[in-house]
C-alpha cells in the first residue's frame, strides 16, 4: 500500500472512532463536549481533504474502492449522529419551554388567608424567593 493510501486509512480509522465517540456522547446526553468534538471533526475533514488531494492518481483500484466504501459507511454514521444531535436540540428546547411554563404557573399561583391577605410560600417566607 502506498504512503498516501496508508494515511487515508489512518484518517478514516480516526474518523470512525470520532463518530463512535460522538454517538456515545449523544446517547449519554453529555452534550457539553460537543463543541470540542466539532473542532476535532473539522480538523479531521481538512486532513482528509489534504490526504485525498495528495493521493489522487496514486491509489490502485482495489484500495480506491475499499476507501470509497468506508467513506460511504462513515457518511451514513455521520447522518445518524446528526439526527441524534437534532433530536437532542429539539428535546432541550422542549424542556426549556416546559420549565418556563412551570415557572410562570408557579409565579402566578397565590394562596389567600381567610382575612384576604396572601399567604407566602415557605420559600418566600424564608427569603429565598428569586424575585427582584
C-alpha positions, 0 to 999 in steps of 0.5 A: 500500500502506498504512503498516501493510501496508508494515511487515508486509512489512518484518517478514516480509522480516526474518523470512525472512532470520532463518530463512535465517540460522538454517538456515545456522547449523544446517547449519554446526553453529555452534550457539553463536549460537543463543541470540542468534538466539532473542532476535532471533526473539522480538523479531521475533514481538512486532513482528509481533504489534504490526504485525498488531494495528495493521493489522487492518481496514486491509489490502485483500484482495489484500495480506491474502492475499499476507501470509497466504501468506508467513506460511504459507511462513515457518511451514513454514521455521520447522518445518524449522529446528526439526527441524534444531535437534532433530536437532542436540540429539539428535546432541550428546547422542549424542556426549556419551554416546559420549565418556563411554563412551570415557572410562570404557573408557579409565579402566578399561583397565590394562596389567600388567608381567610382575612384576604391577605396572601399567604407566602410560600415557605420559600418566600417566607424564608427569603429565598424567593428569586424575585427582584 
